[in-house]
Amino acid sequence: MMPGDESFKKIPLFQVDAFTAIPFAGNPAAVCLLDEFPQPGTMRKIAMEMNLSETAFVVPAGNCPANSTERFQIRWFTPTVEVPLCGHATLAASHVLFHEIGTPRKQIFFESASGPLSAKLADDGITLDFPMDMPQPAQPPKEVLSAMGIEGAVDVQIALQALMLLVRVGDEETVRRLSPDFSAMLRADRGIEKYEGVIVTSLSTDHDFVSRYFGPWEGLNEDPVTGSAHTVLAPYWSRIMGKDAFRAFQASARGGELALRMTGNRVEITGRACVVFKGDLMI
């Protein structure tokens, strides 16, 4: 299909850096605004073309235009697979709806594969309301940990909804210096739990805790800032530290800050975002 063809369609497209107030930091996500979802294969191709950790596809609920409703459906794709939840791409989509499209409310709601989600404007950015994912003890996967260069893990747990392994190490420097062998991770025996990514975390000097997220099995070796991982990290550290509010930092090369608060069985995740470009996707 070529431009000029009567069936040629323009889709509004944004690239947004999430969990940062400045461009070229945080975690970039693409946001596609549509009237209805394309076929899954088409969304996978678009995500592959964007070549970012996630692309969010957003559709207004019902027949309302995006600038006159507060209810939407949302789906997330990596360059290879659809995922059940993505925090930074939801923050990116919410930023676009609030600040680029002009959604009339201060709170918006999403229907998703992980159930109902919401986003509201806050003094320090946008606050996402996500379901908590309490991890449970797991057997340390020796081959995976060896491929990541981790020796003597303090604790290993698994989040069954997010399909993430959580590995606590002894100090922040270990988190920051990790340089996994991703090919070896892909070859490693993960055991009976087929998690799709590994969170590595520790206590921090400047924040309550730090983390990094590695997901070679889902097509992204390291994710810069992973909102969904913090639905696992918040209840984990709450249980250890005995509090329900945190300042967290994801210590990737780009880095990103998150404010977290436990509210019952939900986690509020607050962060900022900024648009780095916008245009039309031609399909």
C-alpha positions as CSV (number, residue, x, y, z in Angstrom):
1,M,0.0,0.0,0.0
2,M,1.4,3.3,-1.0
3,P,0.6,6.9,0.0
4,G,-2.1,8.2,-2.3
5,D,-4.0,4.9,-2.3
6,E,-7.6,5.6,-1.2
7,S,-7.3,2.9,1.4
8,F,-4.2,4.5,2.9
9,K,-4.7,5.3,6.6
10,K,-2.9,7.8,8.9
11,I,-2.7,6.8,12.6
12,P,-1.5,9.5,15.1
13,L,1.8,8.3,16.6
14,F,3.8,9.7,19.5
15,Q,7.1,8.7,21.0
16,V,7.2,9.5,24.7
17,D,10.0,9.3,27.3
18,A,8.4,8.0,30.5
19,F,9.5,8.3,34.1
20,T,11.5,11.4,33.3
21,A,10.9,15.1,32.9
22,I,13.7,15.6,30.3
23,P,14.1,14.1,26.8
24,F,16.4,11.1,26.1
25,A,16.1,9.7,29.6
26,G,13.6,7.3,31.3
27,N,12.0,4.7,29.1
28,P,10.8,5.5,25.6
29,A,7.4,4.1,24.4
30,A,5.4,4.6,21.2
31,V,1.7,5.5,21.5
32,C,-0.7,4.8,18.7
33,L,-4.2,6.3,18.9
34,L,-6.9,4.4,16.9
35,D,-10.6,4.1,16.5
36,E,-10.4,0.3,16.8
37,F,-7.6,-2.2,17.3
38,P,-6.0,-3.7,14.2
39,Q,-5.3,-7.4,13.9
40,P,-2.7,-8.6,16.5
41,G,-0.3,-9.4,13.6
42,T,-0.5,-5.8,12.5
43,M,0.1,-4.4,16.0
44,R,3.2,-6.7,16.3
45,K,4.5,-5.4,13.0
46,I,4.0,-1.8,14.1
47,A,5.8,-2.5,17.4
48,M,8.6,-4.1,15.5
49,E,8.9,-1.1,13.3
50,M,9.0,1.3,16.3
51,N,11.7,-1.0,17.8
52,L,11.1,0.2,21.3
53,S,10.6,-1.9,24.4
54,E,6.8,-1.3,24.2
55,T,4.2,0.2,21.9
56,A,0.8,1.1,23.4
57,F,-2.3,0.9,21.3
58,V,-5.2,3.0,22.7
59,V,-8.8,2.9,21.6
60,P,-11.7,5.0,23.1
61,A,-14.3,2.9,24.8
62,G,-17.6,3.1,23.0
63,N,-17.9,5.4,20.0
64,C,-16.6,8.6,21.6
65,P,-13.6,10.5,20.2
66,A,-10.5,10.5,22.3
67,N,-10.8,14.2,23.3
68,S,-14.3,13.8,24.8
69,T,-14.1,10.7,26.9
70,E,-12.2,9.4,30.0
71,R,-12.6,5.6,29.2
72,F,-10.2,3.7,26.9
73,Q,-9.0,0.3,26.0
74,I,-5.3,-0.3,25.9
75,R,-2.9,-3.1,24.7
76,W,0.9,-3.3,24.8
77,F,3.3,-5.0,22.4
78,T,7.1,-5.5,22.5
79,P,8.8,-5.9,19.1
80,T,8.0,-9.7,19.4
81,V,5.1,-10.4,21.8
82,E,1.9,-8.9,23.4
83,V,2.4,-8.4,27.1
84,P,-0.4,-8.3,29.8
85,L,0.8,-5.1,31.5
86,C,3.2,-2.3,30.9
87,G,3.7,0.6,33.2
88,H,5.8,3.0,31.3
89,A,3.8,2.7,28.1
90,T,0.6,3.4,30.1
91,L,2.2,6.5,31.6
92,A,3.2,7.5,28.0
93,A,-0.3,6.9,26.7
94,S,-1.8,8.8,29.7
95,H,0.6,11.8,29.0
96,V,-0.5,11.9,25.4
97,L,-4.2,11.8,26.3
98,F,-4.0,14.4,29.0
99,H,-1.5,16.8,27.4
100,E,-1.7,16.3,23.6
101,I,-5.3,15.2,23.0
102,G,-6.9,17.2,25.7
103,T,-9.0,14.6,27.5
104,P,-11.5,16.6,29.5
105,R,-11.1,14.8,32.9
106,K,-8.3,14.8,35.4
107,Q,-8.6,11.0,35.7
108,I,-8.9,8.4,32.9
109,F,-9.6,4.7,32.9
110,F,-8.3,1.8,30.9
111,E,-9.7,-1.6,30.2
112,S,-6.8,-4.0,29.8
113,A,-5.7,-7.7,29.9
114,S,-4.7,-7.1,33.5
115,G,-8.1,-5.7,34.5
116,P,-9.1,-2.1,35.1
117,L,-6.4,0.5,35.4
118,S,-6.5,4.3,35.9
119,A,-4.3,7.4,35.6
120,K,-4.8,10.7,37.2
121,L,-3.1,14.1,37.1
122,A,-0.9,14.8,40.1
123,D,1.2,17.7,41.2
124,D,4.4,15.7,40.5
125,G,3.3,14.0,37.2
126,I,0.7,11.3,36.5
127,T,-0.3,8.6,39.0
128,L,-1.1,5.2,37.7
129,D,-3.3,2.8,39.7
130,F,-2.2,-0.8,39.0
131,P,-2.9,-4.2,40.6
132,M,-0.4,-5.4,43.2
133,D,1.5,-8.6,42.3
134,M,2.8,-10.1,45.6
135,P,5.8,-12.4,44.8
136,Q,6.4,-15.7,46.6
137,P,9.5,-17.7,47.3
138,A,11.1,-19.6,44.4
139,Q,14.1,-21.9,43.9
140,P,17.1,-20.0,42.7
141,P,17.7,-20.9,39.0
142,K,21.4,-21.6,39.1
143,E,22.1,-21.3,35.3
144,V,20.2,-18.0,35.0
145,L,21.9,-16.5,37.9
146,S,25.3,-17.6,36.7
147,A,24.6,-16.1,33.2
148,M,23.8,-12.8,34.9
149,G,26.9,-12.9,37.0
150,I,25.0,-13.1,40.3
151,E,26.6,-15.0,43.2
152,G,25.1,-15.4,46.6
153,A,21.6,-13.9,46.0
154,V,20.0,-12.8,49.3
155,D,16.5,-13.8,48.2
156,V,14.7,-15.2,45.1
157,Q,11.0,-14.9,44.5
158,I,8.6,-15.1,41.6
159,A,5.6,-13.0,40.6
160,L,3.2,-15.4,38.9
161,Q,0.9,-12.7,37.3
162,A,3.7,-10.5,35.9
163,L,5.8,-13.6,35.0
164,M,8.9,-12.0,36.6
165,L,11.6,-13.5,38.8
166,L,12.8,-11.1,41.6
167,V,16.4,-11.5,42.8
168,R,17.5,-9.5,45.8
169,V,21.3,-8.9,46.1
170,G,23.4,-7.6,48.9
171,D,24.2,-4.1,47.8
172,E,23.4,-1.3,45.3
173,E,26.8,-1.5,43.6
174,T,26.1,-5.1,42.6
175,V,22.8,-4.0,40.9
176,R,24.5,-1.2,39.1
177,R,27.5,-3.2,37.9
178,L,25.6,-6.2,36.5
179,S,26.5,-7.1,32.9
180,P,24.5,-10.3,32.0
181,D,25.4,-12.6,29.2
182,F,22.0,-12.5,27.4
183,S,22.8,-15.4,25.1
184,A,23.6,-17.6,28.1
185,M,20.4,-16.4,29.8
186,L,18.4,-17.6,26.8
187,R,20.1,-21.0,26.9
188,A,19.8,-21.4,30.6
189,D,17.3,-23.7,32.3
190,R,14.7,-21.6,34.0
191,G,13.1,-24.5,35.8
192,I,9.4,-25.1,36.0
193,E,8.5,-21.4,36.2
194,K,8.5,-19.9,32.8
195,Y,9.0,-16.3,33.8
196,E,9.7,-13.8,31.0
197,G,12.0,-11.4,32.9
198,V,14.3,-10.9,35.9
199,I,14.2,-8.0,38.4
200,V,17.4,-7.5,40.3
201,T,17.0,-5.2,43.4
202,S,18.7,-4.0,46.6
203,L,18.4,-1.3,49.2
204,S,19.7,2.1,48.2
205,T,21.5,5.0,49.8
206,D,19.7,7.8,47.8
207,H,16.4,6.0,47.4
208,D,14.5,3.3,49.3
209,F,15.6,0.7,46.7
210,V,17.1,0.4,43.3
211,S,16.4,-2.2,40.6
212,R,17.2,-3.3,37.0
213,Y,15.0,-5.4,34.7
214,F,16.3,-7.9,32.2
215,G,13.9,-9.6,29.7
216,P,15.7,-11.4,26.9
217,W,12.9,-14.0,26.7
218,E,10.5,-11.3,25.6
219,G,12.8,-9.5,23.2
220,L,14.3,-6.8,25.4
221,N,17.6,-7.4,27.0
222,E,17.3,-4.6,29.5
223,D,14.3,-2.4,30.0
224,P,15.3,1.2,31.0
225,V,12.4,1.8,33.5
226,T,9.8,-0.9,34.1
227,G,6.5,0.3,35.8
228,S,5.0,-3.2,35.9
229,A,8.1,-4.5,37.8
230,H,7.3,-2.1,40.6
231,T,3.9,-3.7,41.1
232,V,6.1,-6.6,42.4
233,L,8.8,-4.5,44.0
234,A,6.5,-2.4,46.1
235,P,4.8,-5.2,48.0
236,Y,8.1,-7.1,48.3
237,W,9.9,-4.1,50.0
238,S,6.8,-3.2,51.9
239,R,6.9,-6.6,53.6
240,I,10.6,-6.2,54.4
241,M,10.7,-2.5,55.4
242,G,7.3,-2.2,57.0
243,K,6.1,0.8,55.1
244,D,3.8,1.6,52.2
245,A,5.4,4.5,50.4
246,F,8.7,4.5,48.5
247,R,11.1,6.5,46.3
248,A,12.5,4.0,43.8
249,F,15.2,4.3,41.1
250,Q,15.7,2.0,38.1
251,A,19.4,2.1,37.5
252,S,19.6,1.4,33.8
253,A,21.9,3.6,31.6
254,R,19.0,6.0,30.9
255,G,17.6,5.7,34.5
256,G,14.3,6.7,35.9
257,E,12.6,7.7,39.2
258,L,9.3,6.4,40.5
259,A,7.2,7.3,43.5
260,L,5.2,4.4,44.8
261,R,2.4,3.9,47.3
262,M,0.6,0.8,48.4
263,T,-3.2,1.1,48.7
264,G,-4.7,-2.2,49.7
265,N,-4.1,-4.6,46.9
266,R,-3.2,-1.8,44.5
267,V,0.0,0.1,43.8
268,E,0.1,3.7,42.8
269,I,3.0,4.6,40.6
270,T,3.7,8.3,40.0
271,G,6.1,9.6,37.3
272,R,6.6,12.3,34.7
273,A,6.8,12.0,30.9
274,C,7.7,14.1,27.9
275,V,6.9,13.8,24.2
276,V,10.0,13.6,22.0
277,F,8.2,13.5,18.6
278,K,4.8,13.1,17.0
279,G,3.5,12.4,13.6
280,D,1.4,10.0,11.6
281,L,1.9,6.3,11.0
282,M,1.1,5.4,7.4
283,I,-0.5,1.9,7.0
